[in-house]
Amino acid sequence: MKNIEMSIEGNVLTIKVDLAQRFGKSSSGKSTIVASTEGNQSVPGHEEIKIGLNVYTK
């Protein structure tokens, strides 16, 4: 994962992303990647629950 922190408190998943970071252009070149799970990932402690997240800017 790039620039994503996940934590669970009770039944609440919290996702933390630093919006100041940049990881270059997307594969299409149309946007700049801020954060990505780089595909579907399991939620910590809940392997049956998956998350796929992309944060980007134009």
C-alpha positions as CSV (number, residue, x, y, z in Angstrom):
1,M,0.0,0.0,0.0
2,K,1.1,3.6,-0.6
3,N,0.4,6.3,1.9
4,I,-2.6,4.5,3.6
5,E,-2.8,3.6,7.3
6,M,-5.8,1.6,8.5
7,S,-6.9,1.0,12.1
8,I,-9.9,-0.5,13.8
9,E,-11.6,0.6,17.0
10,G,-14.5,-1.6,17.9
11,N,-16.4,-2.0,14.6
12,V,-15.1,1.2,13.0
13,L,-12.5,1.2,10.3
14,T,-10.4,4.4,10.1
15,I,-8.4,5.2,7.0
16,K,-5.6,7.7,7.3
17,V,-4.0,9.3,4.1
18,D,-1.5,12.2,4.0
19,L,-2.9,14.4,1.3
20,A,0.4,16.2,0.8
21,Q,2.2,13.2,-0.6
22,R,2.4,12.4,-4.4
23,F,3.6,9.1,-6.1
24,G,3.7,10.2,-9.7
25,K,1.4,9.8,-12.6
26,S,-1.2,7.0,-12.9
27,S,-0.7,4.4,-15.6
28,S,-3.0,6.3,-17.9
29,G,-1.0,9.6,-17.2
30,K,-4.3,11.5,-16.6
31,S,-4.0,11.8,-12.8
32,T,-1.4,11.9,-10.0
33,I,-1.5,9.2,-7.3
34,V,-1.9,10.4,-3.7
35,A,-2.6,7.0,-2.1
36,S,-3.5,3.5,-3.2
37,T,-4.1,0.1,-1.7
38,E,-2.7,-1.2,-5.0
39,G,-5.6,-3.5,-5.5
40,N,-7.9,-5.1,-3.0
41,Q,-6.5,-5.7,0.4
42,S,-7.8,-7.4,3.6
43,V,-8.8,-5.2,6.5
44,P,-6.5,-5.8,9.4
45,G,-7.9,-8.5,11.7
46,H,-10.8,-9.2,9.3
47,E,-9.3,-11.2,6.5
48,E,-12.8,-11.8,5.0
49,I,-13.4,-8.1,4.5
50,K,-11.6,-6.4,1.6
51,I,-10.9,-2.8,0.7
52,G,-9.8,-1.2,-2.6
53,L,-8.9,2.5,-2.4
54,N,-7.4,5.0,-4.8
55,V,-6.9,8.7,-3.9
56,Y,-5.7,10.9,-6.8
57,T,-5.7,14.4,-8.2
58,K,-6.2,15.6,-11.8
